[in-house]
Amino acid sequence: MNPKKSLQNLAKQAIKGKRVFLRADLNVPIQRGVIKDDERIIASLPTIQYLTSCGAKVILSSHLGRPHGQVVEALRLNPIAERLSSYLKIPIQKADSCVGPEIEEKVSQLKEGDVLLLENIRFYSEESENDPEFAKKLADLADIYVQDAFGTSHRNHASTAGIAHYLPAYAGLLMMKELDCFDSLLTQPKHPFVAIIGGAKISTKIGVIKKLLPIVDVVIIGGAMAFTFLKAKGYEIGKSLVDNDKLEEARDILNAVDKARVRFILPLDQVVVPSFDQADDKQIVDITQISADKMGVDIGPKTVKEIGHALTGAKTIFWNGPMGAFEVDAYSYGTVQVAKLLAKSDSITVVGGGDSISAIKLSKLEDQMTHLSTGGGASLAILSGQSLPGIAILEEK
């Protein structure tokens, strides 16, 4: 059972009139000032609405993009403030900084139910450095800290972890939803349990695969990381991407799979091209027929069919990572087909990772999934058994 205290463990009267520092993940794609996908904003609304309904004075914080401690005009949070205001039906005050006398004055003028959105927290280098003085300045603005940014909970930053050394810290509603979901996956999944793991680098997924082996019934591997396993098994992979320094770990996993008696599915066929930018010359070949002058960029129809068979009757499915170079339309077939297979399934379907979720949204299948995680890196970290700084600091039940 998820051991962390939720915001809802606090009596509403304990929140009323209090200054609440809410760390959300409002890191949404913005092009020329226009928000392209506001899913993370929508996901953050329940916690904000709960706090305002309780009469809290909400000090809202988020990052946007990677400004590396510099002020980047295109990464200001003004469009997010406007979108929040339209959803919440209340005016959102937007600050141009995060700490200092101006912010302290704005906070002192907040009334119950007000929301003040601070500027992009990553405009300050002290944020990613988890500078204790900076964290203390943030904490001095508030009475209570609420962590609702699951997507950044694996970052040991001032606003995601450091601030909680100075304030009582609780999980927001979105954070609790994420934690409960992944706790269920790890401790009480319904079987058969199938894990689909894709993406480019095996190095980021090794921990997850090892952690899941004693729990799952089937592991399906796709994306470029599959070539490391294929090479470890002695296959010719041509010019395909491979983590050569992880071949031994791949062999260790393959040995562990045999001992765990888990079905381990690698691609049966591949879409291959002479080079990444030669999509017009793509062809589909069996996995044993990748020539030295070709590279694999997507799974083929045989593999999709095999995945479909493996998902038949599944009760729980976890998917993280694309099946190929999904960002190129010509190489997106496998990833989109997997999204459609999950949508047809009657199982519990949990999806983490930007490209996997993008494929689901592209296919307009969001409503047919049980849970779309707001944190790809965080979901991998939690499933691999790591302690996440932004979660470890939260109070226990």
ABEGO torsion letter per residue (X at the ends): XBABBBAAABBAAAABGBBBBBBBBABBBBBGGBBABAAAAAAAAAAAAAAAAAGBBBBBBBBBEBAGGBBBAAABAAAAAAAAAAAAGBBBBBBABABEAAAAAAAAABBBGBBBBBBBAAABAAAAAGBAAAAAAAAAABABBBBABAAAAABBBAAAAAAAAABBBBBBAAAAAAAAAAAAAAABBBOBBBBBBBEABAAAAAAAAAAAAAABABBBBBEAAAAAAAAAAGBBAEABBBBAAAAAAAAAAAAAAAAAGBBBBBBABBBBBABAABAAABBBBBAAABBAABBBABBBAAAAAAAAAAABGBABBBBBEBABBAABAAAAAAAAAAAAAAAABABBBBBBEAAAAAAAAAAGAAAABABBBABAAAAAAAAAGBBBAAAAABBBX
